[in-house]
Amino acid sequence: MGRRHAARRHDAAAAQARRQGYSCATDAGALVCTRTTGGLLEEHTLRDGLWLASAESDWQPEGYAGLLAHQVWG
């Protein structure tokens, strides 16, 4: 996938996520979108054609999503 194509896909995904109440940012080439509702934290990371999603309720280990992303993408 070319960089321009990936950027367009990230832009479209971010726009859709924001309509659903997520905050999105780009980090190290990945699109990271998060939202918290009550005690539920949702985080979605899109990078290199992969989608990593986690939903954590009430208690979250510090840096959990970052640790998962590191395991997938190094």
N, C-alpha and C positions, 0 to 999 in steps of 0.2 A: 504494500500500500504506500503510495507516495505521500510526502509530507503535506502537500496541499489538500489532497483527498482526506487525509487524517484530520487536518485542521477543520475542514468543512464538517466532517462527521462530529468532531468535538463541539463545534459551534451549534450544530443542530441538537445534539444531546443536551448541551448546557441550557439552551433555550427551552426545551421541553421540561427539563428538571426544574428550572426556575419557575415555570408556570405551575408546577406542583409544590412549590414552597421550599425548594432546596437552595442552598447557597453553593456556588460553584467557583472553583479556581483552578488554574493550571499549575502543576508542580512537577518539575523534572520530566516534561513531555507527557504527563498524565493529566486527565481531567478528573478532578476530585469534587464530588457533590455531596453535601451533608444536609441533614435536617434533623431537628429534635422535636418530638411531639410527646408531651408528658415525660415519662421516664424512658422513652424509646429513642435511641440515637441510630440513625441510618446513615451509612456512608457507602458511596458508589465510586469506584475508581475505574476509569477506562484508559487503557494504554496498549499499544501494539496489537490491536484487534481483540483484546481480552477485556472482560468485564468482571471485576471483583466487587462483590456486594457483601455488606455485613449489617446486621441489625442487632443492637445490644440494648438490653433493658436494665434499668435501674443502676447497675454497676458496670463500669467498663474498665478493663485493665488499661493503665496509662500507655498511650501510644500503640494500642492494639491494631488499628487499621494500618498504621505505618509498618508494623512488624509483619503483618500479612503481605502487604505489598512488597516488602523486601524479600520475603520468601519466594514470591512469584517472579519478580523481575530482577532481584539481586541488588 
